[in-house]
Amino acid sequence: MIQSNQPIAVLGGGSFGTVIANMMAEKNLPVRLWMRDQEKADVLNSTRENARYLPGYSLAPSLEATADLAYALESARLVFVSIPSSAFRSVVAEAAPYLRDGQLLVSTTKGIEADTFCLMSEILKQEVPNANVGVLSGPNLAKEIAQRQLAATVIASEDEEVRTQVQALLHCPYFRVYASTDTYGVELGGTLKNIYAIAAGLSAALGMGENTRSMLVTRSLAEMSRFAVSMGANPMTFLGLAGVGDLIVTCMSPLSRNYRVGYALGEGKSLDEAVSVLGEVAEGVNTLKQVRDKSIEKDIYMPLVCGLYDVVFKGLPVKEVARNMMLNVQSTDVEFVLARSEVPR
């Protein structure tokens, strides 16, 4: 196990990066939180608070913020990467010279790289080929974890040391860590659910009922698993925390950035206005475009993704899109029980 005096690095000073860094620091472990701006790092160190993302959340004494990437990574055996997908590769490439063979790298980012369709674990493997890579994903709203509300997550990796280290370091009375070897499935679950959270927020703003919400969540899960399996994931992964668990919390909670974008769209705002209200681009907006294109390329049946794309990027009326979707040819409920090909057309 990692020694008590061995530093742990967390790259990214957003809400989730700050929370997991502090959870480990509360165990009196030395944790270095890398941020881009030294001035903001200095403020965090002096106030013991990340006021922008988690106001009122007190940071443990052994958590140290820094803008010096080399220092953040020095002697660190385990590195968490909590960088938005749009900047993920550039930060990892910048960090690569300071990383060693066999280092444990864990992504907490839920997104897909534009143009390449790479997941974050794939970027880690490309930029740091000899690292041992893992993915942390689950129904983990950072603000609730900061309030020490009970939560759980999944650490997925083919490497046993990655799984056991992360389980030991993050486990605490209010946070439980489960293990998986299906890195691709866990990562896709965390990525794809962002799309459907937009749809959930949009339907809530339109005043749709509980029957509609239930249908939306379950059909979202069907689409997610269908797409992921076509990409090589295990369908059983989507019955767990990283699949249906993460989907439920993201589709039901106003704390979700993607949900809030969808809600703003449902109120009649444009995409630019919705993003402006949020103050940052939600991962689901970028993911929607990429997954829709990939589903067409691979001929994967994804009516919710295609319909949401028409609403978000083409400005089609929601009711018209919903009506057309309800007129689609009826398919199977659970595709892995009864294949679509077996349903009469």
Protein Blocks (a to p, Z undefined) as FASTA:
>chain_A
ZZfklccddehjbfklmmmmmmmmmnopacddddfblklmmmmmmnopafklmghiacdf
klccdfbfklmmgopabdcddddfklmmmmmmmmmmmpcehiacddfbdcddehjlpafk
lmmmmmmmmbccdddddjddfklmmnopacddddddfbfklmmmmmmmmgcfkbccdddf
blmlmmmmmmmmmmmmmmmmmmmmnopafklmmmmmmmmmmmmmmmmmmnopafklmmmm
klmmmmmmmmmpmkbmklmmmmmmmnopafklmmmmnopacfklmmmmmmmmmmmmnopa
cfklmmmmmmmmnopafklmmmmmmmpccddfblmlmcfklpcZZ
